[in-house]
Amino acid sequence: MKMNAILQPFAPPLETLRHYDRHKLRKDLIAGVTVSVVEVPQSMAYALIAGVPPQYGLYSSILQGVVGALLSSSEHMTTGPTNTQSLLISSSATAAILTLRPELSIGSSAYGMAYLELVFALTLLKGIMQLAFAAARMGNVVRYISRSVIAGLTAGAGMLIFFGQFGNFLGVHGAPVKHPWPGIPGALQRLWPALRDTNLRAVTVGVACLLIVLVTRRISKFIPGALISVVLAAGVMAATGNLGGVPTIGALPSGFAHFHVPQLSGAGVQALAGGALALAVLGMIESVAIAKSIASHTGERISANQEFFAQGLKNTLTSFFQCIPGSGSFTRSALDYAAGAETRFAAVFNALFVAVIYFLFRDRAALIPLTSLAAVLFVVGAGLIDWRYIARIIRTSKADTTVCAITFLATLFAPLEYAIFIGVFLNLALYLHVAGRLQMVEMIPAGGGDEGAFREMDDDSGALDRDVMLLNLEGSLFFGMVDELEHRFNEIVRRPARVVILRFKRTHAIDATVLGAVERFAIEMRQRNRDVLLCGVRPAILEKMEAFGLIGAVGRDNVFPAREGTFEATRHAVHRARSIVGKPVDDLPVEQMTPLLEPWSYDI
């Protein structure tokens, strides 16, 4: 049994193989080829965003693509470098190297090697964190991150990509800055001194590539406009001998990623921990959102914990083979599905085709202009801004608009890892604000011939009884609403009601802090020679009350568990209350009232 639980996370590829056939193989191969021609230029471009040479983006696409596809709970998940992950890598690694190695000169070979080591360490730390989250079954936490946060974050990321790649588009190298500002101000800080060196030939090539990408996208999403533009630009550079001195990516190494243990010290862990956590959280949000989006069309069942495990193991393993942190890619996953992929093996084939392209054409890739990759990233960045959804948020909710706007501004002007946490914090604060509203209303007989029924009281004119008050509590009662609950209890103590009935039929959960508040209220009422009754208590809630000691404080005769009939427990509690205050009970004899005599003597 324990062995099955250990092996369960590795089961997805075996389940897929069980029903695999030649028809699925053919469709997966076609989809794999289609996605690979998009992924090659993307992975190189995302490597540039991360601040590492392009080959590391290709290594990550190949290795992470295989591991991530095999273990994902989605049959269409394509993993590897992504735009937002690469932005975070750059932000986190740059901040860390300035803290750990301030003596290094920006742009030197020593700086580049140290930077690479930090990136590989980020991959490892991110993977370990995601595996820990999976072990703790924390996958469902992503449900509490709203789309408003993601919309603001991705819109800001799109702007950062645009400003970050503007120097490459103009054919200039940003000036090295010892203490760079975060966000867009930092991008402008590096770009401004270099504007006078703008390379008009590079701009011409970049504009041409941008037009090719945009036109091909309008014709069909299956036309690899990015690859076409990059190949044509490299061809022009080769034909002209790059007479204009357009900056290019340079020669790619002849070998492949080799085994390498990331260098990680205690100080390095401390410097990278915040960035790694932000990468882990953002990567999880991206992957689950992608998987669920595609599952809405395929009917697949997505497991958030399985995604945590898949992404965590993928990053952990590939960190030892010179890979940068990666995640699920919405663009490539959606293209995988649209290209007719049947199973997860399409993404595996995609990674293998990327490897084939790399080995066959790496010698010819040296002349790829950086401006052509910048043009591709301009389109990617623009696609990250979901104007329609943002407009709908603005029309619908002020709270969501505020969360989205603050996250967007934080992304533009604060370190990116902080922006993520700011957005998540605001989102959780909004959720707690809504969830923490106490739903407690007074109830009165419904009337209208519906004997024994109750309804919420519209105003004070229809109170149940001057001596008896019936209050209905709804939802999940947790510590966040205790202050309001105690305030209401204090008001009730000042009212003349001799008996107060608390109805818990619509209460789904209750914590110890709330139980303590109810107990203090019951004790205070008893000290004033008054009573508190509990009715409609569900079995799970009743068990907690018994364990906490609340039943003893209230008295077993004053507890009426939930019953099958509508308002049945409530009617019994009302009759009990009227008998306490000496009022007549007309529709149910007092001897038929059945309070909680034993801890487990209730009907569901």
Buried (B, 14 or more C-beta within 10 A) or exposed (E): EEEEEEEEBEEBBEEBEEEBEEEBBEBBBBBBBBBBBBBBBBBBBBBBBBBBBBBBBBBBBBBBBBBBBBBBBBBBBBBBBBBBBBBBBBBBBBBBBBEBBEEBEBEEEEBBEBBBBBBBBBBBBBBBBBBEBBEEEBBEBBEEBBBBBBBBBBBBBBBBBBBBBBBBBBBBBBBEEEEBBBBBEBBBBBBEEBEEEEBEBBBBBBEBBBEBBBEBBEEEBEBBBBBBBBBBBBEBBEEEEBEBEBBBBEEBEEEBBEEBEBEBEEEBEEBBBBBBBBBBBBBBBBBBBBBBBBBEEEEBEBBBBBBBBBBBBBBBBBBBBBBBBBBBBBBBBBBBBBBEBBBBBBBBBBBBBBBEBBEEEBEEBBBBBBBBBBBBBBBBBBBBBBEEBBEEBEEEBEBBBBBBBBBBBBBBBBBBBBBBBBBBBBBBEBBBEEBBEBEBBBBBBBEEEEEBBBBEBEEEEEBBBEBBBBBBBBBBBBBBBBEEBBEBBEEBBEEEBBBBBBBBBEBEEBBEBBBBBBBEBBEBBBEEEBBBBBBBBBEEBBEBBBEBEBBEBBBBBBBBBBBEEEBBBBBBBBBBBBBBBEBEBEEEEEEEBBBBEEBEEBEE
